[in-house]
Amino acid sequence: MGMKPYILSPSDLAEKRRLVRYITQNLEATYGVPINDSPFDPLDELILTILSQATTDTNSRRAFEKLKQRFPDWESARRAHPSSIAVAIKSGGLANAKSVAIKNALNEIKTRRGELDLSFLQTAPIEDARKFLTSLAGVGPKTAACVLLFACNREIFPMDTHILRITRRIGLVPEKFSDYQSHERMEKLVPPKKHYSLHVNLIRHGRQICRPQNPKCDKCSLIEHCDYGRSRL
């Protein structure tokens, strides 16, 4: 029996780690080294990430601000009817679905932790922290990773649509990989202490250069390692 296709051999793992180090350095030379200065605690970040689904950063931030204005604390939001939450977050889109997800998450956290506080995620073993978050209804690998990276500064790597597109085109993540497998693969490859930098810069690169349609391959700083890009030139 051959090795399963999603398991890298030691030599392949080393080669892909070298490639990701190169990509990280190249993107930092292009876009700079971003600093994680998130003002949010883990619970705020969880709610903001739920709101960010299928909308722009601007819309999700606006919805988050209106939600905080409407409810003075998360306990009052937890006690509210979902329709009241939906009115507050209307600007973020999918308000009815997101209001239910927010209320359910708050209820689950209160039931399981006894309080609406996720600060334990900052020091809990990273797999325990991830397991807790993904056990909440509607919280997948990306949402959990965003909370742990942005609010807790943990060494974890969220995969969004831009990052998935780039890593597939470069050959780091196979097309058939699931969301979970994609996260698992990239977390093995990112250099230590570079999770935030690479996450932010790959998103920048995906928005500006490696776009879904009409990518600017002739302006790409990663072109020498991208079979997809070279095939288009």
C-alpha positions in Angstrom: 0.0 0.0 0.0 1.3 3.5 -0.9 1.4 6.5 1.4 -1.9 8.3 1.6 -1.8 11.4 -0.6 -2.4 13.9 2.2 0.6 12.6 4.2 3.9 14.3 3.3 7.1 12.3 3.3 9.9 13.9 5.4 11.6 15.1 2.3 8.5 16.6 0.8 7.7 18.2 4.2 11.1 19.8 4.3 10.9 21.0 0.7 7.4 22.6 1.2 8.6 24.3 4.4 11.4 25.8 2.5 9.0 27.0 -0.1 6.7 28.6 2.5 9.7 30.3 4.2 10.5 31.8 0.8 6.9 32.9 0.2 6.7 34.4 3.7 10.0 36.4 3.1 9.0 37.5 -0.4 5.5 38.7 0.7 7.1 40.6 3.6 9.5 42.3 1.2 6.5 43.2 -1.0 3.9 44.2 1.6 5.8 44.7 4.8 5.6 42.8 8.1 2.1 43.2 9.6 1.7 43.6 13.3 -1.1 41.9 15.2 -2.7 44.8 17.2 -6.2 43.4 17.5 -8.1 45.2 20.2 -10.5 42.3 20.7 -10.6 39.7 23.4 -11.4 36.1 22.3 -15.2 36.3 22.8 -15.4 39.6 20.9 -13.2 38.0 18.1 -15.5 35.0 17.9 -18.6 37.2 17.5 -16.8 39.4 14.9 -15.7 36.4 13.0 -19.2 35.0 12.8 -20.3 38.3 11.5 -17.6 38.4 8.9 -18.9 35.3 7.1 -20.0 36.1 3.5 -19.5 39.8 3.7 -16.8 42.5 3.7 -14.6 43.5 6.6 -16.3 47.0 6.5 -19.8 45.5 6.8 -18.9 43.0 9.5 -17.1 45.7 11.6 -20.2 48.0 11.2 -22.5 45.2 12.3 -20.3 44.4 15.3 -20.2 48.0 16.4 -24.0 48.3 16.2 -24.4 45.0 18.1 -22.2 46.4 20.9 -24.2 49.6 20.9 -27.5 47.7 21.1 -26.3 45.4 23.9 -24.1 46.7 26.7 -22.6 43.3 27.4 -22.7 39.8 25.9 -25.0 38.5 28.7 -27.7 40.9 27.6 -27.2 39.7 24.0 -27.4 36.1 25.2 -30.8 36.8 26.9 -32.2 38.6 23.8 -34.4 37.1 21.2 -32.5 36.3 17.9 -34.7 38.8 16.1 -33.4 41.7 18.3 -29.8 40.6 17.5 -30.7 40.4 13.8 -32.0 44.0 13.7 -28.7 45.2 15.2 -26.5 43.2 12.7 -28.6 43.8 9.6 -25.8 45.7 7.9 -23.6 42.6 7.9 -25.9 40.5 5.8 -27.4 37.1 6.6 -28.6 38.7 9.8 -31.2 36.0 10.7 -28.7 33.1 10.4 -25.9 35.0 12.1 -28.2 36.1 15.0 -29.1 32.5 15.7 -25.4 31.4 15.5 -24.4 34.2 17.9 -27.1 33.4 20.5 -26.4 29.7 20.3 -22.6 30.3 20.8 -23.2 32.5 23.8 -25.6 30.0 25.3 -23.2 27.1 24.9 -20.2 29.1 26.3 -22.3 30.1 29.4 -23.5 26.6 29.9 -20.1 24.9 29.6 -17.9 27.6 31.2 -20.3 29.1 33.7 -19.5 32.6 32.3 -19.1 34.5 29.1 -15.3 34.5 29.1 -13.0 32.8 26.6 -9.7 34.2 28.1 -8.7 30.6 29.0 -8.0 30.1 25.3 -5.0 32.3 25.5 -3.1 29.7 27.6 -4.9 26.4 27.1 -3.1 23.8 25.0 -3.7 24.8 21.4 -5.5 21.6 20.4 -7.8 21.8 23.5 -8.5 25.5 22.5 -9.3 24.5 19.0 -11.4 21.6 20.0 -13.5 23.8 22.4 -14.2 26.3 19.7 -15.0 23.9 16.9 -17.4 22.0 19.2 -19.6 25.2 19.3 -22.4 25.0 16.8 -21.5 26.8 13.5 -17.8 27.3 14.4 -15.5 25.6 11.8 -11.7 25.4 11.5 -11.4 28.9 10.0 -13.4 30.7 12.6 -11.6 28.9 15.4 -8.3 29.6 13.9 -9.1 33.3 13.5 -10.0 33.6 17.2 -6.8 31.9 18.3 -4.6 33.8 15.9 -6.0 37.3 16.2 -7.2 37.5 19.8 -4.8 35.0 21.4 -1.7 35.4 19.2 -1.4 31.6 19.0 0.6 29.8 16.3 -2.3 28.7 14.2 -3.2 29.5 10.6 -6.7 30.4 9.3 -7.4 29.5 5.7 -9.7 31.9 3.9 -10.7 31.9 0.2 -7.8 34.0 -0.9 -5.2 31.8 0.9 -6.8 28.6 -0.3 -6.8 29.8 -3.9 -3.1 30.8 -3.7 -1.9 27.7 -1.9 -3.7 25.5 -4.4 -2.3 27.4 -7.4 1.3 27.1 -6.0 0.7 23.4 -5.1 0.9 23.5 -1.4 -2.7 22.3 -0.9 -4.3 19.8 -3.2 -7.5 20.7 -4.8 -9.4 17.9 -3.2 -8.5 18.7 0.4 -11.2 19.4 2.8 -11.3 22.6 5.0 -9.9 20.6 7.9 -7.1 19.0 5.8 -6.1 22.4 4.3 -5.7 23.9 7.8 -3.8 20.8 9.0 -1.4 20.9 6.0 -0.6 24.6 6.2 0.0 24.6 10.0 2.7 22.1 9.4 4.4 24.4 6.9 4.3 27.9 8.3 7.5 29.1 9.9 7.5 29.8 13.6 6.2 33.2 14.7 5.1 33.9 11.1 1.5 32.8 11.2 0.0 36.3 11.4 2.3 37.8 8.9 1.8 35.1 6.3 -2.0 35.0 6.8 -2.4 38.8 6.3 0.0 39.1 3.4 -1.5 36.1 1.5 -4.9 37.8 1.8 -3.3 41.1 0.5 -1.7 39.2 -2.4 -5.0 37.4 -3.2 -6.9 40.7 -3.4 -4.3 42.6 -5.4 -2.5 40.1 -7.5 -3.6 36.4 -7.3 -7.3 37.3 -8.0 -10.0 34.7 -8.8 -10.4 36.1 -12.3 -7.8 37.8 -14.4 -4.9 37.3 -11.9 -1.9 39.6 -12.5 0.6 36.8 -12.9 3.0 39.1 -14.7 3.3 41.2 -11.5 3.4 38.3 -9.0 6.4 38.0 -6.7 5.8 34.3 -6.3 5.6 33.4 -10.0 8.8 31.3 -10.1 7.2 28.8 -7.8 3.8 28.8 -9.4 3.1 26.4 -12.2 -0.4 27.9 -12.6 1.0 31.4 -13.1 3.8 30.3 -15.5 1.3 28.5 -17.6 -0.6 31.7 -18.1 2.4 33.8 -19.2 
